[in-house]
Every structure is written in C-alpha cells, then in structure tokens.
Amino acid sequence: MLCCRTQRIYKLSIAFILLISSSLSSLMGQHVVYMEFKNDFLNYKGHGTDKYFTAGVTSGGLIDLKQNASHYLTISLSQNMYTPSNIRLAPEAISPSDYPYAGLISFNLGYQIFNPSNTAYTKGEFSWGTTGASSGARMIQRELHKIIGDREPNGWSTQVQLGNFIQTQIEYTRSILKSSWMKINCVGNIHLGSIFNTISVASEFKLDNSNDPFIGHFPKRVQPYGKPHLSLWARPKLAYVFSNLLLETNPNQAGPNLRTMNRIVYYSSVGISLQFNKVSISLIQHSNSPEFKTATKHAFGEIAFQLNI
C-alpha cells in the first residue's frame, strides 16, 4: 500500500511539472517552472547525516499574469521528511528528546508582486497538506536507501500523525543596496498555521554583475542573460518560533514530551547559481542552529533547477 503511495507521489510530481510546463508554454509572458531537491547527504561534511530535516522535493511554477514580469501566480507541490539522530534504532529505543520521524506533503498556491521600480517584492502563500503515512515519506526514504545501499530506517512506525494541516505565509523583500557587483536586501516573513508559527527577519547578499537586486532562487524569477551568468549569494536569517507541533508533539501519547524548544533559531543559506540563457542551476548549502535544547546544529544541501518558458 505504501509502495503504491510512493509511486503515485513520484508520478504526481512529474505529471504536475509537465502539466505546468505544457500549460505555460501556450501563454505569453515570462513563466517559470522549477524543481528543488534537498537532502542532508549534500552537506559540507561530505557525507549524509540522516537526521532532523533529511530530505525534501518541490516542483512548481510561476505564471506571469500581466505579461510584464511583475505579477505572478505561484503553484507548487512539496514533500519533506524528518528523522531522529540514529535511524537504525528500534522504535522503543528512540529517545523522546530526539527529533521524531515525520513526513509532510502539501499543495501550495500563492501570489507574488514586484514593485514598478524592481526594488521590492511581496509574496503570499497558502498551503494545504497532510502528515503521517499519507505523506509517503516512509517508503520513499526506505526505497532510496535500498537503491544507494545505505542503512535502513527502522522507526517510521512512530512517525508524527497530525492529520491534515494548513499554513499561510507572507514575505516582504526590499533592496537596500544595489551596485554593479554587490546587492544587499532585507527580508521579513510571517508564517502561521496548524503546525508552524514563526516570525523571521533575514538579510540577503549577492555578488554578480547584473541589474537584478534579488537572489533568483527565492522569488523563482529567471532573468534571461545572453551569456552564461554566475552569482554567489548568502542569506542569514533569525527566526522566533512561537510553535512547531512537529517537535512539540510526542508520538507516544502516554509519555511526556521532553523537548525544550529554542524559541530563537538561526538559519543560513549560501549558494552559487549558474544561468545559461533561460535555465538556472543552483547549488545551495543550508544550516541551522539547534531547534531544541538536546538537538545539535544541522546542515543539508539543495540542488535547484529553474526554467523560463
């Protein structure tokens, strides 16, 4: 049953991106399709950790509503999975003070607006999804580990079951310095819903030779260049966590929840983006400080593809 769910998730993701591509190709404007692959195997240590946020995939697109690269409808499908520090442990051996097994899959719909001077943009997004076995995270991780010959996760029977969920977020990004080679932006974000509730501020630093002040990976907008274009960027972020039910829920309802949350968490993303005409490829390293008292800092990598059609 889970194998069938996994196959359906992969087929749905591929069909989703193909449907967006074929639909947008018949419309005027600068539309974008993209895919993002995240995994803690892709980290600066050179080996996978299989803990905390361990893998994720997102496929989606941007629809240029006014055909002037300023108003976009955003649509995407995403899946994320989380595991404890040691996936070889049997369910009864997993500490309630460790990260839990959890899987989420969601459909996301949003709207994104750039101001006329291209010095700021605002985006809002609504997400609806589900957790637990229906997310397909258990079978996907187990099958992928079989393919690459890695250790098998043994504790997915304890995964967090929060049922269906909704999330909404709004983010504002403003350019505060723009020169021929250096761009600096400030970012504010509010994320509210039935699982995650946070408020955060971030800075963006980009080194490249262009007129675009923004890091293309975040708004997903692709600016066509006649020659190969390279940019280096970083995005440090500080978040205040009001609640995170993935970590504040104990799958063993009869036992205590021994995780003491860190309300302030630091996140960092550093990337290099290479663009050939209408195609952009980004290699990104993400890291964050401990999310609760007994956790450790964590790092994972990402490969992202964007195509302007």
ZIVEN-V603860 format. One line per field, one symbol per residue. ss: DSSP state (a for helix, b for strand, c for the rest). psi: psi as a letter, one per 30 degrees, with the letter a starting at -180 (. if undefined). A space follows every 50 residues. Layout:
BEGIN
ss: ???
psi: ???
END
This chain:
BEGIN
ss: caaaaaaaaaaaaaaaaaaaaaaacccccccbbbbbbbbccccccccccc cbbbbbbbbbbbbbccccccbbbbbbbbbbbbbcccccccaaaccccccc cbbbbbbbbbbbbbcccccbbbbbbbbbbbbaaaacaaaaaaaaaaaacc cccccaaacccccbbbbbbbbbbbbbbbcccbbbbbbbbbbbbccbbbbb bbbbbbbccccccccaaaacccccccccbbbbbbbbbbbbbbbbaaaacc ccccccccccbccbbbbbbbbbbbbbccbbbbbbbbbbcccbcccccbbb bbbbbbbbc
psi: eeeeeeeeeeeeeeeeeeeeeeeffflllilkklkkkkkffilffgllfh lbjfllkkkalkjjeghghejkkkklklkkkklaejffkleffkkfglkl kkkkklkkkakkkkleghfllkklkkkkallaeffgeeeeeeeeeeeggl kkkfgffgkkjgallklklkkkkkkfkjaffkkklkkkkkjkafekjlkl klkkkkjlilfjfljfeefgkjjkkflkkkkklkikkkkkjekjfefgkj fjfflljgkjkjfkkkkkkklkkkkjcgkkkkkkkklllkflegllllkl lkkkkkkk.
END
